Amino acid sequence: MTGSRRNFLRASSAAALGFGLPIEVFAQAPAAPTAPWDAGSLVHLLPTVSDTRILIKASFNAPLTEAPTLRVDGTSVQGRMSDTQGEHWHFHVMGLQPGRPYTLSLMGSRGQSLTQPWELATFPAPDEQPGRFRVLFFSCAGGHQDMPPGPHKFLPTIVRNRLLRRALVFQPQAAVANGDHVYWDLLSPLTAKRYGASPEAEKIAGRFDRAGIVLGGGNETVLKRAAGPQIAPVYGVDFRSTPVFFIQDDHDYFDNDEADDNLITFPPSHFMLQLARATQLMYYPEFLPDVTRPRGLAWSSSGDRVEGLSETFGTIRYGRLAEVLLYDIRRTATLAGPSAVYIDVEAENWLKARMASTEVAHVVHAPSNPPGWSAGKWGEWYPDVLGPDKKLTMAVPKPYWQPGWLRQHDRLMAAMSAMKGRVPLVISGDMHAIALGKMMRSGKLDLAANPVNVALSGTIGTTPIGWPSTGIRGTPATPSGVLDLQEQVKPIEQHGFTLVDFFPDKMVLHIFKWDQKTQSVDDIDGLEPFHVAELVRPT
């Protein structure tokens, strides 16, 4: 190991990243934003990294007629167009050294600087032993700014960005954006008329042709008008030095998860898949390869993507300290009754293999669908449904719900609980709430020997009627009747996010919330964790 690399690894677990402060004064980091950075004509830039690679998605305020170049120290990589007009580009850099910072710069075709240089670090090698790792988790940051006022209006883009900028003050080394980056439902009887199929939406973006191609025709223009304002201004260039990991969920396929005698929205149709794939291609990174994740998993190594990328299953590997398993449960869902799955069987095998491995101190799950709580939706792990008394029940069958989904849930929970020397933890989104609990039992499955900790990370952009208790179903998120769930933090319907610190001997969750009804926007700049939980590894 070189001296500079060793120094960087040491610094990344100490004061250089804000970790020199004692944990009890964690929240006293300065609230001031970072110094202005010259983004030039960039509209947004979102990077991801592994130990040896960087992948960046970027868009510009006008088409580029020639490919820009990304310089990473002494390496230059020509950008590849992500759309057909030259507004969106991606950059893939291979062969980098693990665990070291790089200076990046974007250059035009004539060698001119397009932006101010910035730094981005690769993750430590799989055999390194860093002392600390901080990850930001949040969900549901989508929502179009230009929709008309009313209860369906999402949190203003500038406020969403301010929440994320507050999270960045604490200098996370990675960020997980778990689902619902876009709300533009097209067919759902419950939500399409308020989102993508409303007259207002068609005035903003136009109407999709479901029989047309997505990139290269009129649908591309509609997609950019619909999805672009929900992603690019929310993040801007603020995450240029923070690797991001975007998981897709139901609304990212441009519909709500629903099922009745007239419509079943998932698994996604061909057009839904093309919209989701094109959005990902243009706006946020796919998952880079990991040596322990098979390259042949569903929606991995596609011929129209950079070599080895996965669109659905991802890994955050930070040396021997932490591994976060990221997975979208919508794309590979089946409707096969007792044998139905959300997660493709080979991907389930990969998850179980990673839990059975012993080389990493912490293995954490980040699925797009949350275990622990139910709001009675069709596309949940659980059979709970809203009864005639407007309360959740399992006495009434949930139409089109598949018992195989719960069976897969139990297989995964059993594998988590069986991990030796680890604390099981699942952090997910989708539920529009902040919560923390311990799963002691699922049906006949006893998990008490090593309970599964489950958390709802917090949401960034939820509308006033997007909360479970005020929305379509009118019921708060509650523990499923299948479970014995001990709640440390009962679901809170407020915006927020969660920071997780990984240490060799424990994980520490710092949970933040912001109440739109009682707090000002300026209060965001002083947000502190309202709840801190330590999950100590068994000895």
C-alpha positions in Angstrom: 0.0 0.0 0.0 1.3 3.4 -0.9 1.7 6.1 1.8 -0.9 8.4 0.2 -3.4 5.6 0.0 -2.8 4.6 3.6 -3.2 8.2 4.7 -6.4 8.6 2.8 -7.9 5.5 4.3 -7.0 6.7 7.8 -8.4 10.1 7.1 -11.7 8.7 5.8 -12.4 7.2 9.2 -11.4 10.3 11.2 -11.7 14.0 11.4 -11.1 14.7 7.7 -14.6 13.7 7.0 -16.2 15.1 10.1 -15.8 11.9 12.2 -13.4 13.3 14.7 -16.4 14.7 16.7 -17.7 12.5 19.6 -20.9 10.8 18.6 -22.9 12.7 21.2 -22.2 16.0 19.5 -22.7 14.6 16.0 -25.4 17.2 15.2 -23.2 20.2 15.9 -21.6 20.1 12.4 -21.8 23.5 10.8 -25.0 24.3 8.9 -23.4 26.6 6.4 -23.4 25.4 2.8 -20.2 24.7 0.9 -18.5 27.4 -1.1 -20.0 28.0 -4.6 -18.8 25.7 -7.3 -18.7 26.7 -10.9 -20.9 24.2 -12.7 -20.7 26.0 -16.1 -23.5 24.7 -18.3 -24.2 21.6 -16.2 -27.7 21.1 -15.1 -27.0 18.0 -12.9 -24.3 15.6 -12.1 -24.6 12.3 -10.2 -21.6 10.0 -9.7 -21.3 6.5 -8.3 -18.1 4.6 -7.5 -16.7 1.2 -6.6 -13.1 0.4 -5.5 -11.8 0.7 -9.0 -14.5 2.4 -11.1 -16.4 5.7 -11.5 -19.6 6.1 -13.4 -21.2 9.6 -13.8 -24.5 10.8 -15.3 -24.7 14.4 -16.3 -26.9 16.8 -18.3 -26.3 20.2 -19.8 -28.5 23.2 -20.4 -28.0 22.9 -24.2 -27.1 20.0 -26.5 -23.4 19.3 -27.1 -22.6 18.6 -30.7 -19.3 16.8 -29.8 -18.6 14.5 -26.9 -17.2 16.1 -23.7 -14.2 14.4 -21.9 -13.9 13.5 -18.3 -10.4 13.8 -16.9 -9.6 11.8 -13.8 -6.1 12.8 -12.7 -4.0 11.6 -15.7 -6.8 9.5 -17.3 -9.2 10.9 -20.0 -12.5 9.2 -20.9 -14.7 10.4 -23.7 -18.4 10.8 -22.7 -21.1 8.6 -24.3 -24.5 10.2 -25.2 -27.4 9.0 -23.0 -30.2 10.6 -25.1 -30.4 11.3 -28.8 -30.1 15.1 -28.6 -26.7 15.5 -26.9 -28.1 17.0 -23.6 -27.3 13.9 -21.5 -24.0 12.1 -21.2 -22.3 9.4 -19.1 -18.7 8.7 -18.3 -17.3 5.4 -17.2 -13.8 5.2 -15.8 -12.1 1.8 -15.1 -8.7 0.7 -13.6 -8.6 3.2 -10.7 -6.8 2.6 -7.4 -8.9 1.7 -4.4 -9.3 4.0 -1.5 -8.0 7.3 -2.8 -9.3 10.7 -3.9 -9.2 11.8 -7.5 -9.4 15.2 -9.1 -12.0 15.3 -11.8 -12.7 17.9 -14.5 -15.0 18.1 -17.5 -13.5 19.3 -20.8 -15.1 20.4 -24.1 -14.2 19.1 -27.5 -11.7 21.9 -27.9 -10.0 21.3 -24.6 -11.8 24.1 -22.8 -12.9 23.6 -19.2 -16.7 23.1 -18.8 -16.7 23.1 -15.0 -14.5 23.8 -12.1 -12.5 20.7 -11.0 -13.8 18.6 -8.1 -12.8 15.6 -6.0 -14.3 12.1 -5.9 -12.9 9.2 -4.0 -13.0 5.5 -4.8 -14.0 3.0 -2.1 -11.4 0.9 -0.2 -10.4 -2.4 -1.7 -12.4 -5.5 -0.5 -9.6 -6.6 1.8 -9.0 -3.2 3.4 -10.2 -2.6 7.0 -11.4 1.0 7.3 -12.6 2.2 10.7 -15.8 4.0 9.8 -18.2 4.5 7.0 -21.2 6.9 6.8 -24.2 6.4 4.5 -27.2 8.6 3.9 -30.6 6.9 3.3 -33.7 8.6 2.0 -36.7 7.9 -0.3 -39.4 9.4 -2.4 -37.7 12.6 -3.6 -39.7 12.8 -6.8 -42.5 15.1 -7.7 -43.0 17.7 -10.5 -42.6 21.3 -9.4 -45.0 22.7 -12.0 -48.1 20.7 -11.0 -51.0 23.0 -9.8 -51.4 24.0 -6.1 -53.4 21.7 -3.8 -53.2 18.6 -1.7 -51.4 16.8 -4.5 -48.6 19.3 -4.7 -45.2 17.9 -3.8 -42.8 19.6 -1.5 -41.1 22.4 -3.5 -38.0 21.4 -5.3 -35.9 24.0 -3.5 -37.0 22.6 -0.1 -36.2 19.1 -1.2 -32.8 20.2 -2.2 -32.4 22.0 1.1 -33.1 18.8 3.1 -30.5 17.0 1.0 -28.0 19.8 1.5 -28.5 19.6 5.2 -27.8 15.8 5.1 -24.6 16.5 3.1 -23.4 18.8 5.8 -22.6 15.6 7.8 -20.4 14.4 4.9 -21.7 11.0 4.1 -19.4 8.9 2.0 -22.4 7.4 0.0 -26.1 8.1 -0.5 -28.9 5.7 -1.1 -31.9 7.1 -2.9 -34.5 4.4 -2.4 -37.2 4.6 -5.0 -39.9 6.9 -6.3 -37.6 9.4 -8.0 -40.5 10.2 -10.5 -44.2 10.5 -10.0 -45.9 10.4 -13.4 -48.4 7.5 -13.1 -50.1 6.8 -16.4 -52.7 4.0 -15.9 -53.5 3.7 -12.2 -57.2 4.4 -11.4 -56.1 5.9 -8.0 -53.2 8.1 -9.0 -52.9 8.7 -12.8 -55.5 11.5 -12.9 -53.5 13.4 -10.4 -50.1 12.8 -12.0 -49.1 11.8 -15.5 -52.6 11.4 -17.1 -54.0 14.6 -15.7 -54.8 17.5 -18.1 -52.3 19.6 -16.2 -49.6 17.0 -16.8 -50.3 16.9 -20.5 -50.0 20.6 -20.7 -46.6 20.4 -18.9 -45.1 17.5 -20.8 -47.4 16.2 -23.6 -48.8 12.7 -24.0 -46.8 9.5 -24.3 -47.4 7.2 -27.3 -47.3 3.8 -25.6 -46.7 2.1 -29.0 -43.8 4.4 -29.8 -40.1 4.1 -29.0 -39.0 6.1 -26.0 -35.6 7.4 -27.1 -35.4 9.0 -30.5 -38.9 10.2 -31.0 -41.6 12.4 -29.4 -41.7 10.2 -26.3 -38.1 11.4 -25.5 -39.3 15.0 -25.3 -42.3 14.0 -23.1 -40.0 12.0 -20.8 -37.5 14.8 -20.3 -40.3 17.3 -19.5 -42.0 14.8 -17.1 -39.0 13.3 -15.4 -36.2 15.8 -15.7 -37.7 18.5 -13.4 -38.2 15.8 -10.7 -34.6 14.8 -10.6 -32.1 17.3 -12.0 -32.9 20.3 -9.8 -33.4 18.2 -6.7 -29.8 17.1 -6.8 -28.1 19.6 -9.1 -24.4 19.3 -8.7 -24.5 19.0 -4.9 -23.6 15.3 -4.9 -20.6 15.6 -7.2 -18.3 14.3 -4.5 -20.8 11.9 -2.9 -21.4 8.5 -4.6 -25.1 7.9 -5.1 -27.0 4.6 -5.4 -30.5 4.9 -6.9 -33.0 2.1 -6.4 -36.1 2.1 -8.5 -39.6 1.4 -7.2 -43.2 1.4 -8.6 -43.5 5.0 -9.5 -40.2 4.9 -11.4 -42.0 2.6 -13.8 -44.6 5.4 -14.3 -47.4 3.7 -12.3 -48.6 2.9 -8.8 -48.6 -0.8 -7.6 -52.3 -1.7 -8.0 -54.4 -4.8 -8.9 -58.1 -5.3 -9.6 -60.2 -7.1 -12.1 -59.4 -4.5 -14.8 -55.7 -3.8 -14.3 -52.6 -5.3 -12.7 -49.7 -2.8 -13.0 -46.8 -5.2 -12.1 -44.7 -6.9 -13.3 -44.1 -3.8 -15.5 -45.2 -3.8 -19.1 -42.7 -3.3 -22.0 -43.5 0.4 -22.2 -43.1 0.8 -18.4 -39.8 -0.9 -18.6 -38.6 1.4 -21.4 -39.5 4.5 -19.5 -37.8 3.3 -16.4 -34.7 2.2 -18.3 -34.5 5.5 -20.3 -34.9 7.6 -17.1 -32.1 5.7 -15.4 -29.9 5.9 -18.5 -30.2 9.7 -18.7 -30.4 10.8 -15.1 -28.8 8.5 -12.5 -26.2 5.7 -12.4 -26.7 2.0 -12.7 -24.9 -0.2 -10.3 -21.3 -1.0 -11.0 -20.0 -4.6 -11.0 -19.0 -6.3 -7.8 -16.8 -9.4 -7.7 -19.3 -11.2 -5.4 -22.4 -10.4 -7.5 -23.0 -12.6 -10.5 -23.0 -10.6 -13.7 -25.8 -12.7 -15.2 -28.5 -11.7 -12.7 -31.7 -10.3 -14.2 -31.2 -6.9 -15.8 -27.4 -7.1 -15.5 -24.8 -6.8 -18.3 -27.4 -5.7 -20.9 -25.9 -5.1 -24.3 -27.0 -1.4 -24.4 -25.3 -0.5 -21.1 -21.7 -0.1 -20.0 -20.0 -3.4 -19.5 -21.1 -5.3 -16.4 -23.6 -2.8 -15.0 -26.7 -3.9 -13.2 -30.0 -1.9 -13.5 -31.8 -3.7 -10.6 -29.4 -5.3 -8.2 -26.5 -3.3 -6.6 -23.8 -3.4 -4.0 -22.1 -0.9 -1.8 -18.9 -2.6 -0.6 -16.7 -0.6 1.7 -13.7 -2.9 2.4 -14.3 -5.5 5.1 -16.4 -3.0 7.1 -19.7 -2.9 5.4 -21.7 -4.2 2.5 -25.1 -2.8 1.6 -27.3 -5.0 -0.7 -29.6 -2.9 -3.0 -32.5 -4.3 -4.8 -35.6 -3.3 -6.8 -38.4 -5.8 -6.1 -40.8 -4.6 -8.9 -39.0 -5.5 -12.1 -38.7 -9.2 -11.4 -42.0 -9.8 -9.6 -44.1 -12.8 -10.5 -47.8 -13.6 -10.0 -47.4 -17.4 -9.5 -49.4 -17.8 -6.3 -47.5 -19.9 -3.7 -44.3 -19.9 -5.7 -44.5 -16.2 -6.6 -41.5 -14.0 -5.9 -40.6 -10.3 -5.9 -36.9 -10.9 -6.3 -35.7 -13.2 -9.1 -34.7 -16.6 -7.6 -31.1 -16.3 -8.7 -30.9 -12.8 -7.1 -32.4 -14.3 -3.9 -29.6 -16.9 -4.0 -27.0 -14.1 -4.3 -28.5 -12.2 -1.3 -28.4 -15.4 0.8 -24.9 -16.1 -0.3 -23.8 -12.7 0.9 -25.4 -13.1 4.2 -23.7 -16.5 4.7 -20.3 -15.0 3.9 -18.1 -13.9 6.8 -15.5 -11.5 5.3 -17.5 -8.3 6.0 -18.5 -7.0 9.4 -21.9 -5.7 8.5 -24.3 -6.8 5.7 -27.3 -4.5 5.4 -30.3 -4.8 3.1 -31.9 -1.9 1.2 -34.9 -3.2 -0.7 -37.4 -1.0 -2.5 -40.3 -2.6 -0.6 -40.3 -2.3 3.2 -40.6 -5.2 5.6 -42.2 -4.6 8.9 -45.1 -2.3 8.2 -48.2 -2.3 6.1 -50.6 0.3 4.7 -52.8 -2.2 3.0 -51.4 -1.7 -0.5 -51.5 -4.5 -3.0 -47.8 -4.6 -3.7 -46.6 -5.3 -0.2 -44.9 -8.3 1.4 -48.0 -8.9 3.6 -51.6 -9.9 3.2 -53.0 -7.0 5.3 -55.8 -5.1 3.6 -58.1 -2.3 4.5 -61.3 -3.8 6.0 -64.9 -2.4 6.0 -64.1 -0.6 9.3 -61.2 1.2 7.6 -58.7 -0.8 9.7 -56.1 -3.2 8.4 -57.1 -6.8 8.7 -56.0 -10.2 7.4 -59.5 -11.6 7.8 -60.4 -10.2 4.3 -58.5 -11.6 1.3 -56.3 -9.0 -0.4 -57.2 -9.3 -4.2 -54.4 -10.6 -6.4 -51.9 -10.6 -3.5 -49.5 -13.6 -3.9 -48.7 -15.8 -0.9 -45.3 -16.6 -2.4 -44.2 -13.0 -1.7 -44.5 -13.6 2.0 -42.7 -16.9 1.7 -39.8 -15.2 0.0 -39.9 -12.5 2.8 -39.6 -15.2 5.4 -36.7 -16.9 3.6 -34.8 -13.6 3.6 -35.6 -12.7 7.2 -34.5 -16.2 8.3 -31.2 -15.8 6.5 -30.7 -12.4 8.1 -31.4 -13.7 11.6 -29.1 -16.6 11.0 -26.1 -14.4 10.3 -23.3 -15.1 12.9 -21.7 -12.2 14.6 -23.8 -9.6 12.8 -26.8 -7.4 13.6 -29.5 -7.8 10.9 -30.7 -4.4 9.5 -33.0 -3.5 6.7 -33.5 0.1 5.6 -36.1 0.8 3.0 -38.5 3.5 1.8 -41.8 3.5 -0.1 -44.0 3.8 3.0 -43.8 7.6 3.3 -42.8 7.5 7.0 -39.9 7.4 9.4 -39.8 4.3 11.7 -37.6 1.8 13.5 -38.4 -1.6 14.9 -37.3 -5.1 15.7 -38.9 -8.0 14.0 -39.2 -10.9 16.5 -41.4 -13.2 14.6 -43.0 -13.6 11.1 -45.8 -16.1 11.2 -44.3 -19.3 12.6 -40.8 -18.1 11.9 -39.1 -17.3 15.3 -36.5 -14.5 14.9 -36.0 -13.7 18.6 -32.5 -15.2 18.9 -31.2 -12.5 16.5 -34.1 -10.1 15.7 -34.2 -8.3 12.4 -34.0 -4.5 12.8 -36.2 -2.7 10.2 -36.2 1.0 9.4 -38.1 3.4 7.2 -35.5 5.9 6.2 -37.6 9.0 5.7 -39.0 10.8 2.7 -37.9 13.9 0.9 -40.8 15.1 -1.3 -44.1 13.7 -0.1 -47.4 15.6 -0.8 -49.8 16.6 1.9 -52.1 13.6 1.0 -49.2 11.3 0.3 -48.9 10.1 3.8 -50.5 6.8 4.6 -53.0 8.2 7.0 -54.2 11.1 4.8 -54.0 9.5 1.4 -56.1 7.1 -0.6 -56.2 4.4 2.1 -56.6 6.6 5.1 -54.7 4.4 7.5 -51.3 4.9 9.1 -48.6 2.4 8.5 -48.8 -0.3 11.2 -47.0 -3.5 11.9 -48.4 -6.3 9.7 -50.6 -8.7 11.5 -48.2 -11.5 10.4 -45.5 -10.1 12.6 -44.4 -9.6 16.1 -42.7 -6.2 15.7 -41.4 -4.2 18.5 -41.4 -0.5 17.5 -38.7 1.8 18.9 -40.0 4.6 16.6 -43.6 4.3 15.5 -44.1 5.5 11.9 -43.9 9.3 11.8 -45.5 11.1 8.8 -42.9 13.8 8.3 -40.1 14.5 5.9 -36.6 13.3 6.9 -33.6 11.1 6.3 -31.4 8.7 8.1 -27.6 8.6 8.4 -25.9 5.3 9.4 -22.4 5.1 10.8 -20.6 1.8 10.4 -17.9 0.9 12.9 -16.2 -2.5 13.2 -18.2 -3.3 16.4 -21.5 -1.6 15.8 -23.8 0.5 13.6 -25.3 3.8 14.7 -28.5 5.2 13.2 -29.1 9.0 13.3 -32.7 9.7 12.3 -33.8 13.2 11.3 -37.3 14.6 10.7 -38.7 17.9 9.6 -42.4 18.9 10.2 -43.7 21.0 7.4 -46.7 22.0 9.5 -44.8 23.4 12.5 -41.3 24.2 11.3 -40.0 26.8 8.8 -37.9 26.0 5.8 -35.0 27.9 7.6 -35.3 25.3 10.4 -34.0 22.7 8.0 -30.5 24.2 8.3 -30.4 23.3 12.0 -31.9 19.9 11.9 -30.5 17.4 14.4 -31.2 13.7 14.9 -34.3 13.3 17.0 -33.4 9.6 17.6 -30.1 7.8 17.8 -29.9 4.0 17.9 -26.8 1.8 18.4 -26.9 -1.7 17.0 -23.9 -3.5 18.6 -22.5 -6.7 17.1 -22.8 -9.8 19.3 -19.5 -10.9 20.7 
